[in-house]
């Protein structure tokens, strides 16, 4: 992936609170629910509904958001293209985590079954 340090830094400083409404809008437009979105986020990060609301209220950056997250061991199973890049080839660890989240939200919006999204 030909990614610049500027791009990685921009992602790190972006707040989860600023992106979350876009995630929610995307999945709801496609007939999915807020609860399903939260299930996907919880699977990836370990954050439950209460944690998520607190993180949104605190306006944490993605860097801060993922510092305390507990990613599952099978995140390596999240593959394919997102934003034109192969998520498994992204070199910056934080950018890769954010793109994992983007990919899961995308799969949810596209109607994939939850078992497949959560790599069960």
FISESE-618472 format. One record per residue (C-alpha): residue in three letters; residue number from 1; chain; x, z, y. Coordinates in pm, 1 decimal. Each point is the difference from the previous one (the first is absolute). Layout:
BEGIN
+---------+-----+--------+----------+----------+----------+
! residuo ! num ! cadena !     east !       up !    north !
+---------+-----+--------+----------+----------+----------+
!     ala ! NUM !      A !        X !        Z !        Y !
...
+---------+-----+--------+----------+----------+----------+
# end
This chain:
BEGIN
+---------+-----+--------+----------+----------+----------+
! residuo ! num ! cadena !     east !       up !    north !
+---------+-----+--------+----------+----------+----------+
!     unk !   1 !      A !      0.0 !      0.0 !      0.0 !
!     unk !   2 !      A !    145.7 !    -98.2 !    332.2 !
!     unk !   3 !      A !   -114.3 !    301.2 !    194.0 !
!     unk !   4 !      A !    148.1 !    122.4 !    324.0 !
!     unk !   5 !      A !     83.3 !    355.6 !     93.0 !
!     unk !   6 !      A !   -240.0 !    -42.7 !    291.8 !
!     unk !   7 !      A !   -286.2 !    -81.3 !   -237.2 !
!     unk !   8 !      A !     77.0 !    303.1 !   -218.0 !
!     unk !   9 !      A !     23.8 !    225.7 !    304.3 !
!     unk !  10 !      A !   -329.2 !   -130.9 !    136.8 !
!     unk !  11 !      A !   -173.2 !     83.3 !   -329.1 !
!     unk !  12 !      A !    160.2 !    346.3 !    -10.1 !
!     unk !  13 !      A !   -127.4 !     84.3 !    349.7 !
!     unk !  14 !      A !   -351.4 !   -136.8 !    -53.2 !
!     unk !  15 !      A !   -253.0 !    277.4 !    -50.3 !
!     unk !  16 !      A !   -211.2 !     24.2 !   -311.6 !
!     unk !  17 !      A !   -293.7 !     89.8 !    227.3 !
!     unk !  18 !      A !     28.9 !   -335.5 !    178.3 !
!     unk !  19 !      A !     -9.8 !   -198.2 !   -327.1 !
!     unk !  20 !      A !   -251.4 !    205.8 !   -197.5 !
!     unk !  21 !      A !   -309.4 !   -137.3 !    183.6 !
!     unk !  22 !      A !    116.4 !   -353.2 !    -85.9 !
!     unk !  23 !      A !     33.4 !     94.3 !   -366.9 !
!     unk !  24 !      A !   -347.2 !    154.1 !      3.1 !
!     unk !  25 !      A !   -156.3 !   -294.6 !    181.1 !
!     unk !  26 !      A !    162.6 !   -245.9 !   -239.7 !
!     unk !  27 !      A !   -128.7 !    167.3 !   -315.1 !
!     unk !  28 !      A !   -348.3 !     74.7 !    137.1 !
!     unk !  29 !      A !    -44.7 !   -361.8 !    113.8 !
!     unk !  30 !      A !     60.6 !    -99.0 !   -361.7 !
!     unk !  31 !      A !   -253.6 !    246.7 !   -140.2 !
!     unk !  32 !      A !    236.9 !    278.4 !    -98.6 !
!     unk !  33 !      A !    -29.6 !    360.8 !    117.7 !
!     unk !  34 !      A !    197.0 !    253.6 !    198.7 !
!     unk !  35 !      A !      9.6 !    215.0 !   -314.8 !
!     unk !  36 !      A !    164.0 !   -283.5 !   -194.6 !
!     unk !  37 !      A !    254.3 !    -48.7 !    278.8 !
!     unk !  38 !      A !     79.3 !    370.0 !     -7.3 !
!     unk !  39 !      A !     34.4 !    -10.3 !   -378.6 !
!     unk !  40 !      A !    258.8 !   -278.4 !     32.2 !
!     unk !  41 !      A !    189.6 !    183.6 !    275.9 !
!     unk !  42 !      A !     -6.2 !    323.8 !   -198.8 !
!     unk !  43 !      A !    133.9 !   -175.0 !   -310.3 !
!     unk !  44 !      A !    289.9 !   -147.7 !    196.0 !
!     unk !  45 !      A !     85.6 !    297.9 !    220.7 !
!     unk !  46 !      A !   -151.9 !    312.7 !   -152.1 !
!     unk !  47 !      A !   -193.5 !     69.3 !    322.0 !
!     unk !  48 !      A !   -360.5 !    113.5 !    -51.7 !
!     unk !  49 !      A !   -285.1 !    -48.2 !    252.1 !
!     unk !  50 !      A !     83.4 !    318.7 !    191.3 !
!     unk !  51 !      A !    369.1 !    -93.9 !     17.7 !
!     unk !  52 !      A !    -84.9 !   -351.2 !    120.1 !
!     unk !  53 !      A !   -219.0 !    124.4 !    282.2 !
!     unk !  54 !      A !    269.9 !    242.9 !    109.5 !
!     unk !  55 !      A !    265.8 !   -275.0 !     -4.0 !
!     unk !  56 !      A !   -228.0 !   -229.8 !    199.7 !
!     unk !  57 !      A !    -68.8 !    275.8 !    254.1 !
!     unk !  58 !      A !    373.0 !     68.7 !     35.3 !
!     unk !  59 !      A !     64.9 !   -371.7 !     59.0 !
!     unk !  60 !      A !    298.4 !     -1.3 !   -234.6 !
!     unk !  61 !      A !    221.3 !   -305.0 !    -12.2 !
!     unk !  62 !      A !     31.1 !   -180.7 !   -331.8 !
!     unk !  63 !      A !    347.4 !    150.8 !    -25.5 !
!     unk !  64 !      A !   -145.3 !    351.3 !     26.0 !
!     unk !  65 !      A !   -300.3 !    -93.9 !   -214.4 !
!     unk !  66 !      A !    215.5 !   -105.6 !   -295.1 !
!     unk !  67 !      A !    256.8 !    281.4 !     34.4 !
!     unk !  68 !      A !   -234.4 !    247.1 !   -168.1 !
!     unk !  69 !      A !   -179.4 !   -249.8 !   -224.1 !
!     unk !  70 !      A !     45.1 !     21.4 !   -375.2 !
!     unk !  71 !      A !     -0.1 !   -353.4 !   -136.9 !
!     unk !  72 !      A !    -89.2 !    -46.9 !   -366.5 !
!     unk !  73 !      A !    271.6 !   -100.1 !   -243.9 !
!     unk !  74 !      A !   -167.5 !   -333.6 !    -69.3 !
!     unk !  75 !      A !      8.4 !   -136.8 !    355.4 !
!     unk !  76 !      A !    247.7 !   -256.5 !   -133.5 !
!     unk !  77 !      A !   -304.8 !   -163.7 !   -161.7 !
!     unk !  78 !      A !   -125.9 !    -96.7 !    346.4 !
!     unk !  79 !      A !    123.3 !   -357.9 !     27.8 !
!     unk !  80 !      A !    -93.3 !   -333.1 !    157.3 !
!     unk !  81 !      A !    -10.8 !   -128.2 !    355.1 !
!     unk !  82 !      A !   -110.8 !    192.6 !    306.0 !
!     unk !  83 !      A !     43.8 !   -133.9 !    351.0 !
!     unk !  84 !      A !    203.7 !   -284.9 !   -145.5 !
!     unk !  85 !      A !    253.9 !    225.1 !   -174.1 !
!     unk !  86 !      A !     38.0 !    107.8 !   -361.0 !
!     unk !  87 !      A !    -69.7 !    370.8 !     21.7 !
!     unk !  88 !      A !    237.2 !     77.2 !   -288.9 !
!     unk !  89 !      A !    290.9 !   -167.2 !    185.1 !
!     unk !  90 !      A !    -31.8 !    185.9 !    331.2 !
!     unk !  91 !      A !    330.1 !    177.8 !     57.3 !
!     unk !  92 !      A !    -95.7 !    263.0 !    256.7 !
!     unk !  93 !      A !   -161.5 !    289.5 !   -193.2 !
!     unk !  94 !      A !   -244.3 !     96.5 !    276.6 !
!     unk !  95 !      A !   -107.0 !   -357.5 !     67.2 !
!     unk !  96 !      A !    -52.4 !    -43.1 !   -373.7 !
!     unk !  97 !      A !   -223.9 !    309.4 !    -15.9 !
!     unk !  98 !      A !   -209.6 !   -123.4 !    291.2 !
!     unk !  99 !      A !    -31.7 !   -340.7 !   -166.3 !
!     unk ! 100 !      A !    -99.9 !    169.0 !   -326.4 !
!     unk ! 101 !      A !   -286.4 !    158.0 !    192.3 !
!     unk ! 102 !      A !    -86.7 !   -332.2 !    163.8 !
!     unk ! 103 !      A !     -1.6 !   -168.3 !   -341.9 !
!     unk ! 104 !      A !   -229.1 !    260.5 !   -155.1 !
!     unk ! 105 !      A !   -243.4 !    -22.3 !    291.8 !
!     unk ! 106 !      A !      6.8 !   -377.8 !    -33.1 !
!     unk ! 107 !      A !    -75.9 !     20.6 !   -372.4 !
!     unk ! 108 !      A !   -288.3 !    239.6 !     67.4 !
!     unk ! 109 !      A !   -144.4 !   -234.2 !    261.8 !
!     unk ! 110 !      A !     31.4 !   -294.3 !   -238.3 !
!     unk ! 111 !      A !   -222.5 !    177.7 !   -251.2 !
!     unk ! 112 !      A !    252.8 !     93.9 !   -265.8 !
!     unk ! 113 !      A !   -109.8 !    269.5 !   -241.0 !
!     unk ! 114 !      A !    126.7 !    346.7 !     85.6 !
!     unk ! 115 !      A !    177.5 !     33.5 !   -336.0 !
!     unk ! 116 !      A !    211.9 !   -305.3 !     81.7 !
!     unk ! 117 !      A !     70.2 !    112.2 !    357.8 !
!     unk ! 118 !      A !    115.4 !    341.0 !   -121.1 !
!     unk ! 119 !      A !    214.2 !   -161.0 !   -270.8 !
!     unk ! 120 !      A !   -174.9 !    188.6 !   -282.4 !
+---------+-----+--------+----------+----------+----------+
# end
